[in-house]
Amino acid sequence: MGEYKVDSAKLEKLGSYIESLEYGEGELINILREAQEIFGYLPSDVQLFVARKLGIPAAKVYGVATFYSYFTMEPRGQHIISVCLGTACFVKGADKIVEEFRKQLNIKEGTTSEDGMYTIDSIRCVGACGLAPVVIVDGKVHGRVKPDDVAAIIKEIGSEAQGQQMLVKQNAQ
């Protein structure tokens, strides 16, 4: 496994997962989901590894990985901030919310901060139009968000992360 420029222990874990499946190629989406869970994203070496394990062209793996918006080929931040830009959210100022996140975190939409903490994404309709505009942070929905709320949301992310670190330290003792 030394020919791949990714963590070999993670590749072994992925290889074991692939070998545990009955249907091989028919499980490609599940395999890519597991790979992204393990690595945090789908680098080209992981896609090549999956293709070789399944005996299929790497182009097929790449095609599936790029077709579904769930998959990402770039490393993502520890905290994912998704701002809905569907019609209801956009009309109620979602673009201003994106701009405020960009300003406060000093990153562009669709990118990850240099410290690897934050990724800002725009998404299309999340089906919560009654709460527009909507921001989803690490799976938690924030409704009726205003640009003035952005600082508090960022602070909440930091507080939760700090609380989790304290729990880990306590459990380690």
HELIX and SHEET records of a PDB file:
HELIX    1   1 SER A    8  GLU A   19  1                                  12    
HELIX    2   2 GLY A   24  GLU A   27  5                                   4    
HELIX    3   3 LEU A   28  PHE A   39  1                                  12    
HELIX    4   4 SER A   44  LEU A   54  1                                  11    
HELIX    5   5 ALA A   58  PHE A   67  1                                  10    
HELIX    6   6 THR A   87  VAL A   91  1                                   5    
HELIX    7   7 ALA A   94  LEU A  105  1                                  12    
HELIX    8   8 CYS A  129  LEU A  131  5                                   3    
HELIX    9   9 PRO A  147  ASP A  149  5                                   3    
HELIX   10  10 VAL A  150  ALA A  172  1                                  23    
SHEET    1   A 4 TYR A 118  ILE A 123  0                                        
SHEET    2   A 4 HIS A  79  CYS A  84  1                                        
SHEET    3   A 4 VAL A 135  VAL A 137 -1                                        
SHEET    4   A 4 LYS A 140  HIS A 142 -1                                        
END                                                                             
